[in-house]
């Protein structure tokens, strides 16, 4: 339970929220665990089996405080808003920003720079942990290439060039991704990124976890009232949550890629957790999917420092915080969108 950015996040299962005069009290097994003045909150985000009193719900609706209901794993379920809501104005600003070249470039630049920085952190971490001098040096070379890409991204003022540098950074990153695999190397061979369908076990893992992450980012955007389909970095098309793909870029290395490496290197995932399909596709089987989902949910409970907010919070809450920062940028409350780059 944590109030961050004037929003109370409640992830403790079985918690009950009620209003005592002008204070929100959160109880677990009839014991008060936290209490926050209602006037200090602009909204509440409830994960899974969390209840709230009808009186508190009505009070939030009357005073314009949003209440977002998510599944235990973070999937968006519903959002309660009162009769007067600023969401339409936020979405109007979101659509208009797509035609503002300067704002569009600024957001895309920071998203891609944040992703590249987080990729570099993953590579440098593996380089420090590696005992092989040759492998460590190759990873350090990749980190240097990513650093050069970050500098280039920060200097460009063209969205198409930003997308190009993102592709260059991703290519450099994945060219040495297999060097970070330490266990079962003969069974987990990675040559390049392949999607729709994944062609090897590592790509199958990455694609599955990216799908879970995309769902969480969609929920985060829905929770603040943004349209997840109206993106900036990714092209928009019917049925594609382009803004969710934008938001997840900075989280891919920190959440999905690190989890993929951990699952393999700790031997939590083995070759028996995959199945081959016609046409050369490889997918996780039911047992493998259960293992990944369980470890994914555990990872989201890890507390991590948010460098911009200077607060520690569960990793699973970070997409919701970033969605709120993005909404603030779109409304004009912030000059820049600050990507998630943990300390």
DOPA-258334 format. One line per 2 residues: their letters; for each residue x, y, z of N, C-alpha, C. Coordinates in steps of 0.001 Angstrom, whole numbers, plus 500000, padded with zeros to 6 digits. Each point is the difference from the previous one (the first is absolute). Layout:
a	X Y Z X Y Z X Y Z ~ ...
//
This chain:
xx	500854 498821 500000 499146 501179 500000 500888 501226 500000 ~ 499838 500839 498991 500935 501109 499877 499330 501167 499283
xx	499978 501186 500621 499530 501179 499264 501153 500626 499225 ~ 499897 500047 498677 501037 500557 499139 499329 500884 498954
xx	500581 501177 499756 499418 500949 499055 498527 500247 500321 ~ 499694 500179 501269 498633 500265 500466 499027 498883 499646
xx	500523 498808 499793 499162 498843 499688 500324 498888 500990 ~ 498961 499393 500570 500198 498910 500945 499917 498674 499266
xx	501102 499247 499980 500049 498680 499386 499838 498956 501101 ~ 499038 499112 499865 499762 498953 500994 500107 498648 499306
xx	501032 499240 500368 500235 498697 499382 499800 498852 500977 ~ 499804 500299 501292 499842 498956 501012 498633 499332 499844
xx	500007 498711 499730 498755 499270 499783 499204 499906 501302 ~ 498691 500219 499872 499126 499966 501160 499881 501336 500715
xx	500656 501030 499489 499925 501315 500635 498608 500606 499794 ~ 499624 500845 500949 498688 500671 499938 500198 501488 500268
xx	499498 500833 499090 500135 501443 500130 498671 500598 500448 ~ 500070 500872 500982 498785 500691 500448 500337 501437 500352
xx	498975 500817 500038 500179 501414 500300 499606 500270 501442 ~ 500929 500565 500752 499754 500397 501382 500127 501518 500058
xx	498853 500692 500017 499962 501447 499859 500650 500378 498670 ~ 501143 500642 500002 500651 500383 498741 501306 499243 499800
xx	500093 498820 500578 501219 499195 499903 499679 498628 499432 ~ 500812 499569 499044 499873 498647 499455 500813 499060 500880
xx	499344 498994 500526 500676 498996 500810 500010 498673 499245 ~ 501164 499371 499966 500142 498699 499349 500196 498954 501091
xx	499072 499037 500042 500032 498975 501035 500289 498631 499384 ~ 500759 499203 500713 500238 498605 499646 499697 499181 501239
xx	499029 499094 499883 499528 499206 501132 499624 500912 501169 ~ 499284 501072 499674 499430 500956 500955 501051 500837 500747
xx	501239 499962 499532 501040 500840 500577 500390 501084 498998 ~ 500072 501242 500448 500349 501116 499132 501498 499950 499688
xx	500322 499903 498706 501396 499918 499570 500539 501346 499525 ~ 499116 500833 499474 500414 501318 499535 498775 500896 499949
xx	500204 501281 500250 498912 500954 499857 500541 501273 499361 ~ 499214 500525 499052 500430 501153 499222 498837 500983 499899
xx	500221 501289 500265 498925 500986 499800 499508 499968 498561 ~ 498697 499965 499830 499432 499904 498659 500404 501194 499137
xx	500154 501153 500618 500337 501203 499247 501402 499903 499374 ~ 500835 499066 500476 501342 499829 499457 500025 499066 498792
xx	498861 499402 499671 499943 499007 498931 499211 500499 498806 ~ 500544 499714 498814 499255 500294 498773 499379 498735 499423
xx	500409 498845 500519 499434 498759 499503 500482 498800 500784 ~ 499355 498858 499772 500367 498743 500625 500129 498936 498923
xx	500992 499124 500152 500194 498873 499080 500000 498733 500837 ~ 499043 499108 499735 499807 498803 500807 500305 498756 499172
xx	500885 499147 500506 500419 498796 499304 499308 498779 500590 ~ 499243 499265 499178 499468 498711 500408 498915 500072 501050
xx	500123 499140 501028 498977 499854 501041 500133 501109 501040 ~ 499658 501210 499595 500016 501160 500882 498615 500633 499948
xx	499416 500220 501158 498636 500537 500077 500017 501420 500526 ~ 498915 500732 499707 499850 501339 500559 498535 500222 500329
xx	499759 500825 500992 498630 500241 500440 499236 500815 498955 ~ 498689 499768 499890 499203 500802 499055 500094 501498 500289
xx	500084 500370 501278 500062 501415 500347 501273 500640 499456 ~ 501128 499293 500124 501256 500510 499456 499927 500075 498481
xx	499395 498992 499381 499865 499992 498545 499173 501200 499526 ~ 498873 500243 500691 499150 501133 499628 500730 501323 500205
xx	500748 500104 501072 500735 501229 500304 501037 500284 498916 ~ 500707 498969 499581 501002 500169 498946 499339 500436 498692
xx	498873 499381 499681 499307 500357 498764 499502 501437 500043 ~ 499439 500407 501126 499454 501355 500131 501083 501064 499896
xx	501185 499695 500532 501064 500999 500054 501011 499862 498871 ~ 499715 499116 499040 500853 499899 498822 501280 499213 500193
xx	500059 499161 501024 501184 499150 500206 499776 498664 499297 ~ 500919 499619 499138 499825 498756 499250 500314 498800 500884
xx	499293 498921 499757 500266 498719 500649 500197 498979 498886 ~ 501177 499394 499958 500331 499051 498941 500063 498607 500599
xx	499291 499061 499385 499992 498608 500441 500820 499174 499016 ~ 501028 499329 500510 500851 499142 499184 499939 498578 500527
xx	500290 499042 499137 500113 498624 500453 501228 499843 500885 ~ 500108 498874 500642 501133 499782 500908 501336 500141 499275
xx	500019 499585 498737 501219 500116 499218 500172 501339 499326 ~ 499034 500915 500177 500127 501333 499430 499163 500245 498764
xx	499197 499043 499562 499180 500209 498801 498839 500948 500308 ~ 499781 500957 499104 498955 500993 500207 498621 499344 499997
xx	499180 500363 501003 498623 499497 500102 498978 501113 499803 ~ 500167 501089 500755 499026 501086 499904 500575 501257 500630
xx	499385 501131 499662 500376 501264 500608 498737 500745 500384 ~ 499927 500420 501252 498862 500771 500482 500352 501482 499946
xx	499186 500762 499305 500186 501447 499986 498637 500651 500239 ~ 500034 501209 500522 498766 500729 500280 499380 500572 498733
xx	498900 500733 500162 499287 500549 498839 500795 501037 499233 ~ 500956 500670 500649 500845 500953 499295 501427 499468 500038
xx	500561 499778 498826 501329 499392 499926 500854 500740 498993 ~ 501278 500102 500283 500912 500642 499079 500565 499048 498967
xx	499537 498742 499970 500573 499027 499089 499832 500386 498539 ~ 498850 500586 499639 499792 500383 498608 500974 501101 499602
xx	500299 500901 500932 500965 501054 499715 501404 499422 499886 ~ 500293 499015 500838 501306 499353 499928 500155 499278 498665
xx	498974 499286 499576 500088 499275 498740 500057 500965 498817 ~ 499288 501114 500095 500074 501004 498944 501429 500512 499868
xx	500617 500293 501157 501392 500458 499984 500922 498911 499463 ~ 499688 498739 500331 500810 498882 499509 499966 499926 498478
xx	498812 500154 499412 499869 499942 498551 500672 501204 499338 ~ 499831 501174 500596 500592 501200 499422 501525 499945 500017
xx	500569 499366 501029 501452 499953 500125 500625 499203 498860 ~ 499249 499059 499430 500523 499205 498888 500305 500869 498788
xx	499381 501184 499914 500232 500919 498882 500965 501119 500357 ~ 500493 499996 501239 500966 501012 500438 501400 499389 499887
xx	500724 500389 498974 501281 499373 499700 500992 500107 501144 ~ 500059 501158 500645 500963 500196 501088 499690 499113 501191
xx	498717 499974 500409 499602 499164 501138 500161 498523 499681 ~ 499623 499632 498781 500112 498607 499574 501456 499542 500042
xx	500881 500834 499474 501426 499662 499987 500555 499890 501414 ~ 499594 500924 500865 500488 499996 501373 499633 498711 500724
xx	498739 499578 499883 499544 498784 500681 500705 498767 499435 ~ 500051 499900 498660 500634 498834 499374 501487 499928 500340
xx	500669 501157 499994 501423 500030 500321 500253 499459 501400 ~ 499212 500440 500971 500221 499584 501378 499646 498534 500222
xx	498961 499521 499328 499646 498581 500113 501136 499126 499482 ~ 500504 500326 498815 501048 499185 499377 501309 500118 500775
xx	500330 501201 500461 501223 500173 500791 499914 499208 501305 ~ 498813 500004 500627 499810 499227 501226 500150 498512 499755
xx	499436 499523 498892 500134 498574 499670 501465 499638 499773 ~ 500716 500827 499226 501402 499709 499700 500846 500000 501273
xx	499694 500926 500908 500740 500053 501259 499751 498741 500822 ~ 498767 499535 500027 499679 498792 500756 500605 498753 499353
xx	500059 499974 498664 500698 498901 499318 501476 499996 500392 ~ 500578 501183 500035 501416 500111 500369 500233 499506 501427
xx	499060 500290 500899 500127 499539 501386 499995 498480 500082 ~ 499131 499354 499204 499944 498536 499979 501324 499437 499499
xx	500534 500592 498945 501266 499524 499422 501156 500194 500976 ~ 500078 501185 500619 501090 500277 500931 499940 499095 501222
xx	498805 499689 500434 499850 499095 501140 500550 498623 499665 ~ 499692 499501 498809 500518 498700 499586 501510 500035 499803
xx	500507 501132 499493 501447 500131 499803 500734 499939 501334 ~ 499435 500610 501031 500641 499979 501322 499981 498600 500606
xx	498925 499256 499736 499847 498678 500598 500761 498922 499237 ~ 500429 500290 498779 500643 498989 499170 501472 499824 500393
xx	500432 498748 500075 501389 499713 500376 500898 499801 498784 ~ 499399 499934 498822 500775 499825 498775 500402 501369 499466
xx	501293 500219 499852 500472 501303 499544 499500 500363 498627 ~ 499975 499042 499075 499567 500277 498636 498518 500360 499951
xx	499178 499204 500696 498558 500267 500016 499699 501339 500651 ~ 500652 500257 501117 499796 501263 500695 500350 501187 499111
xx	501086 499881 499238 500419 501094 499125 498992 500231 498879 ~ 499472 498915 499441 498990 500150 498942 498746 500691 500522
xx	499606 499674 501222 498848 500653 500597 500290 501482 500271 ~ 501209 500279 500425 500379 501397 500222 500010 500781 498690
xx	500387 499346 498921 499955 500654 498692 498555 500334 499612 ~ 499098 499057 500293 498575 500257 499738 499509 501174 500833
xx	500422 500048 501259 499608 501119 500869 500497 501324 499435 ~ 501193 500006 499429 500538 501221 499392 499184 500412 498777
xx	499599 499019 499193 499169 500290 498838 498643 500573 500422 ~ 499444 499468 501075 498731 500517 500507 500168 501417 500535
xx	501120 500272 500646 500267 501352 500496 500081 500985 498834 ~ 500630 499587 498899 500073 500858 498811 498609 500241 499417
xx	499171 498947 500003 498636 500146 499491 499193 500959 500858 ~ 500192 499934 501310 499283 500902 500905 500362 501448 499711
xx	501285 500262 499802 500435 501368 499685 499397 500476 498680 ~ 499964 499115 499026 499420 500369 498707 498495 500267 500123
xx	499321 499170 500783 498557 500166 500199 499703 501342 500665 ~ 500797 500362 500981 499766 501237 500742 500196 501240 499137
xx	500775 499875 498924 500301 501158 499158 499058 500144 498821 ~ 499329 498932 499597 499162 500072 498805 498673 500685 500280
xx	499456 500616 498965 498732 500718 500123 498982 499502 498988 ~ 500214 498802 499503 499111 499422 499000 499496 498648 500493
xx	498688 499804 499990 499417 498759 500519 500468 498791 499208 ~ 500126 500139 498687 500424 498868 499172 501442 499603 500331
xx	500847 500998 500261 501376 499688 500395 500038 499313 501361 ~ 499116 500430 500901 499926 499372 501320 499645 498528 499855
xx	499026 499707 499143 499618 498601 499769 501168 499224 499401 ~ 500760 500665 499129 501160 499342 499411 501064 499675 501030
xx	500277 500940 500890 500991 499754 501055 499510 498929 500970 ~ 498681 499948 500213 499449 498941 500858 500275 498638 499389
xx	499849 499906 498679 500284 498742 499320 501470 499624 500076 ~ 500886 500995 499859 501436 499750 500094 500363 499511 501398
xx	499440 500656 501032 500283 499605 501384 499495 498588 500279 ~ 498792 499691 499518 499436 498668 500220 500841 498928 499307
xx	500467 500285 498793 500828 499040 499262 501299 499730 500765 ~ 500638 501059 500473 501243 499836 500762 499755 499206 501277
xx	498907 500278 500674 499660 499342 501266 499782 498504 499801 ~ 499212 499642 498993 499661 498592 499814 501128 499201 499339
xx	500955 500681 499382 501125 499281 499401 500848 499283 501047 ~ 500021 500513 501220 500772 499349 501065 499104 499491 501130
xx	498702 499908 499730 499071 499538 501040 500331 498577 500428 ~ 500408 499165 499045 500291 498597 500332 501184 499869 500949
xx	500877 501015 500046 501150 499931 500904 499575 500092 501467 ~ 498793 500480 500229 499502 500127 501372 499317 498728 500479
xx	499890 499004 499114 499456 498690 500365 501134 499168 500581 ~ 499862 499542 501235 501077 499262 500690 499683 498526 500204
xx	498739 499612 499930 499610 498606 500257 499319 499419 498761 ~ 500185 498706 499792 499346 499298 498887 500232 500703 498663
xx	501221 500466 499793 500274 500766 498794 499765 499183 498723 ~ 500183 498692 500096 499785 499181 498815 498522 499899 499629
xx	499114 500208 500979 498554 499927 499754 499371 501367 499788 ~ 500644 501036 500526 499473 501361 499852 500958 500805 499125
xx	499807 499839 498711 500828 500684 499009 499205 501176 499440 ~ 500628 501167 499993 499331 501203 499522 500871 500646 498921
xx	499414 500145 498804 500754 500622 498908 499460 501393 499673 ~ 498695 500154 500009 499394 501315 499752 498569 499991 500495
xx	499428 501168 500096 498633 500135 500481 499032 499576 498902 ~ 499091 499065 500317 498981 499546 499050 498640 500005 500694
xx	499011 500491 499271 498641 500106 500552 498994 499495 498969 ~ 498829 499642 500528 498880 499606 499127 500427 499091 498854
xx	500483 498785 500228 500115 499374 501314 501442 500065 500528 ~ 500200 499751 501290 501363 499863 500526 500626 498715 499471
xx	501306 500085 499651 500655 498871 499347 500894 499189 500929 ~ 500182 500449 501231 500816 499235 500942 499458 500212 501407
xx	500588 499312 500963 499466 500023 501363 500130 501380 500647 ~ 501111 500679 499754 500177 501315 500616 498988 500989 499430
xx	499787 499971 498695 498998 500876 499407 498600 499668 500495 ~ 499738 498716 500238 498697 499616 500551 499801 500596 501386
xx	501058 499958 500821 499939 500593 501333 499799 501511 499930 ~ 500819 500658 499187 499907 501455 499881 498609 500416 499532
xx	499482 499335 498980 498700 500379 499450 498883 499828 501024 ~ 500055 498911 500757 498960 499756 500994 500041 501057 501105
xx	501194 500314 500489 500107 500990 501082 499672 501397 499482 ~ 500387 500299 498770 499628 501292 499414 498479 500135 499928
xx	499313 498904 499715 498534 500034 499952 499419 500320 501375 ~ 500547 499373 501052 499547 500291 501357 500251 501477 500336
xx	501178 500485 499635 500363 501381 500293 499119 500981 499237 ~ 499684 499687 498752 499127 500871 499209 498619 500108 500640
xx	499516 498892 500561 498710 500044 500694 500038 500904 501218 ~ 501108 499948 500744 500138 500860 501175 500072 501467 499601
xx	500695 500292 498914 500115 501392 499549 498665 500515 499470 ~ 499238 499141 499345 498663 500389 499554 499121 500342 501200
xx	500074 499169 501043 499232 500252 501213 500401 501318 500641 ~ 501290 500286 500019 500479 501240 500605 499458 501215 499261
xx	499989 499942 498680 499499 501124 499201 498490 500153 500156 ~ 499289 498869 499988 498548 500047 500236 499707 500605 501355
xx	500848 499691 500969 499770 500470 501357 500068 501505 500153 ~ 500779 500683 499144 500090 501464 500097 499125 500694 498970
xx	499313 499212 499171 499084 500594 499040 500575 500271 498636 ~ 501208 499502 499704 500584 500168 498680 499501 498905 499056
xx	499997 500305 498711 499616 499026 498986 501229 499157 499652 ~ 500022 498714 500350 501192 499183 499759 500294 499775 498519
xx	499049 500298 499102 500225 499783 498577 500641 501193 499309 ~ 499933 501186 500610 500543 501208 499376 501446 500183 500427
xx	500923 499400 499241 501404 500039 500368 500781 501077 499277 ~ 501255 500131 500374 500882 501013 499425 501206 499367 499312
xx	500680 499103 500688 501182 499357 499426 499604 498899 499029 ~ 499008 499193 500378 499531 498913 499142 498854 500485 499107
xx	499987 499493 498782 498951 500381 499054 498640 499525 500504 ~ 498978 500803 499738 498655 499634 500450 499277 499246 498879
xx	499261 498991 500421 499142 499273 499082 498908 499323 500819 ~ 498851 499665 499383 498890 499428 500758 500405 498754 500775
xx	499590 499956 501262 500250 498834 500836 501373 499947 500626 ~ 500847 501002 499740 501360 499997 500547 500103 501041 501105
xx	500395 499568 501190 500172 500926 501122 501374 500670 499898 ~ 500094 500958 499083 501287 500617 499677 500594 500744 501190
xx	499172 500705 500779 500541 500740 501140 500494 499040 501081 ~ 499333 498861 500158 500481 498988 500959 501357 499463 499552
xx	500184 499829 498693 501308 499572 499490 501052 501080 500235 ~ 499583 501270 499878 500924 501100 500320 500440 499928 501452
xx	499021 499870 500887 500278 500014 501436 500866 498819 500416 ~ 499801 498850 499386 500726 498813 500438 501448 499985 499536
xx	500382 500872 499057 501361 499969 499474 501043 500113 501109 ~ 499811 500947 500907 501004 500203 501049 499986 498885 501040
xx	498918 499190 500013 499896 498902 500963 500467 498658 499423 ~ 500135 499898 498690 500412 498734 499387 501303 499471 500611
xx	501074 500796 500021 501264 499462 500542 499925 499686 501484 ~ 499405 500910 500786 500007 499880 501458 499115 498862 500491
xx	498851 499817 499380 499063 498969 500460 500120 498735 499149 ~ 499715 500110 498704 499889 498801 499155 501349 499343 499717
xx	500981 500789 499583 501288 499405 499620 500730 499424 501205 ~ 499991 500740 501106 500656 499489 501203 499316 498735 500506
xx	498670 499975 499934 499286 498810 500445 500324 498814 499097 ~ 500071 500227 498701 500365 498929 499063 501360 499421 500344
xx	500970 500868 500228 501346 499541 500340 500013 499245 501331 ~ 499267 500505 500977 499954 499338 501314 499361 498626 499912
xx	498900 499893 499265 499299 498726 499874 500912 498930 499399 ~ 500800 500390 499019 500892 499037 499355 501222 499722 500872
xx	500628 501067 500484 501260 499824 500738 499798 499319 501347 ~ 498832 500157 500605 499703 499329 501260 499330 498638 499778
xx	499874 499619 498735 499417 498716 499601 498568 499827 500493 ~ 499286 501119 500115 498576 499918 500321 499196 499600 498774
xx	500547 500308 498836 499424 499584 498722 501002 499086 499312 ~ 499509 498868 499505 500861 499018 499326 499441 499724 498601
xx	500756 499275 499174 499492 499668 498658 498673 499246 500027 ~ 499705 499298 501089 498741 499251 500088 498780 500910 500117
xx	500211 501296 500206 498882 500935 500159 499560 500607 498673 ~ 500493 499450 498874 499668 500543 498678 499469 498897 499102
xx	499319 500417 498963 499529 499047 499001 500178 500606 498609 ~ 500357 499153 499059 500176 500430 498618 498668 499919 499268
xx	499779 500967 499136 498781 500036 499198 500360 499894 498518 ~ 499041 499653 499164 500268 499935 498554 500499 501347 499468
xx	500915 499941 499058 500520 501224 499411 501193 500574 500718 ~ 500503 499292 501020 501191 500451 500697 499747 500897 501196
xx	498744 500162 500379 499677 500837 501160 500275 499246 501295 ~ 500378 500758 501036 500251 499436 501325 499193 500800 501018
xx	499271 499290 500866 499190 500663 501014 500185 499317 501350 ~ 499719 500732 501063 499955 499424 501332 498816 499048 500101
xx	500179 498872 500678 498863 499126 500257 499285 500460 501280 ~ 498976 499273 500398 499200 500435 501149 500845 500098 501272
xx	500852 499023 500227 500852 500020 501185 500939 501208 499965 ~ 500577 500264 498831 500902 501141 499877 499288 501313 500230
xx	498794 500133 499469 499241 501242 500177 499690 500241 501475 ~ 499645 498940 500713 499702 500146 501429 501227 500475 500764
xx	501145 499424 499681 501239 500407 500676 500311 501462 499727 ~ 499878 500420 498736 500329 501383 499631 499043 500978 500675
xx	498709 499688 499972 499020 500916 500609 500257 500131 501497 ~ 500302 498887 500654 500271 500043 501443 501214 500865 500300
xx	501076 499816 499252 501225 500778 500239 499829 501455 499584 ~ 499196 500229 498981 499713 501374 499566 499285 500770 501109
xx	499019 499352 500624 499275 500660 501086 500910 500230 501209 ~ 500891 499063 500259 500951 500185 501107 500921 501185 499724
xx	500471 500101 498769 500916 501085 499654 499330 501355 500177 ~ 498716 500064 499713 499285 501285 500128 499880 500448 501454
xx	500242 499079 500937 499956 500362 501409 501324 500591 500483 ~ 501063 499831 499207 501300 500540 500398 499941 501520 500104
xx	500505 500528 501089 500019 501456 500165 501235 500566 499327 ~ 499814 501137 499350 501077 500617 499248 499891 501513 500138
xx	501121 500669 499881 500033 501450 500159 499627 500685 498686 ~ 499038 500904 500074 499642 500820 498845 500886 501233 500033
xx	500866 500154 499004 501017 501050 500051 499405 501395 499958 ~ 498906 500198 499265 499407 501338 499902 499184 500345 501243
xx	499196 499055 500461 499149 500251 501173 500762 499839 501304 ~ 501180 499355 499907 500821 499744 501192 499207 499255 501069
xx	499268 498987 499543 499201 499152 500885 500218 498547 499623 ~ 499905 499122 500976 500012 498566 499737 498556 499522 499891
xx	499760 499108 499062 498659 499456 499798 500134 498670 499287 ~ 498979 499134 500076 500057 498729 499278 500158 500233 498503
xx	500754 499136 499348 500244 500131 498574 498693 499965 499210 ~ 499020 499252 500483 498715 499917 499309 499216 501293 500004
xx	500336 500916 500901 499311 501289 500068 500621 500999 499027 ~ 501236 499764 499579 500728 500980 499192 499293 500367 498691
xx	499414 499048 499249 499276 500430 498791 498854 500962 500309 ~ 499354 499828 501150 498916 500905 500376 500538 501388 500335
xx	501155 500056 500641 500616 501293 500297 500435 500689 498709 ~ 500574 499229 499080 500438 500592 498740 498811 500476 499166
xx	498885 499268 500060 498801 500436 499282 499507 501334 500548 ~ 500126 500186 501308 499596 501270 500601 500957 501132 499620
xx	501280 499693 499919 500962 501012 499550 499740 500366 498538 ~ 499664 499006 499179 499691 500269 498603 498742 500866 499884
xx	498987 499691 500818 498782 500811 499985 500294 501438 500410 ~ 500875 500184 500966 500376 501348 500414 500698 500746 498875
xx	500854 499296 499266 500678 500635 498869 498987 500398 498932 ~ 499048 499134 499715 499000 500274 498975 499118 501178 500395
xx	499663 500086 501278 499180 501127 500477 500784 501307 500063 ~ 501319 499927 499892 500815 501200 500086 500467 500325 501399
xx	499813 499058 500945 500439 500226 501381 501498 499761 500164 ~ 500627 499350 499016 501440 499755 500013 500573 500419 498652
xx	501228 500517 500011 500651 500405 498754 500527 498814 499213 ~ 500359 498928 500695 500558 498819 499360 499384 498746 500603
xx	499894 498958 499172 499663 498688 500535 501285 499353 500469 ~ 500041 499580 501263 501193 499408 500600 499863 498481 499951
xx	500823 499307 499216 499878 498535 499905 500445 499315 501291 ~ 499614 498736 500125 500371 499226 501177 501396 499440 499830
xx	500942 500515 500772 501367 499499 500018 500361 499778 501470 ~ 499903 498761 500501 500229 499760 501423 501451 500225 500397
x	500183 500297 501272 501348 500159 500528 500589 498636 500337
//
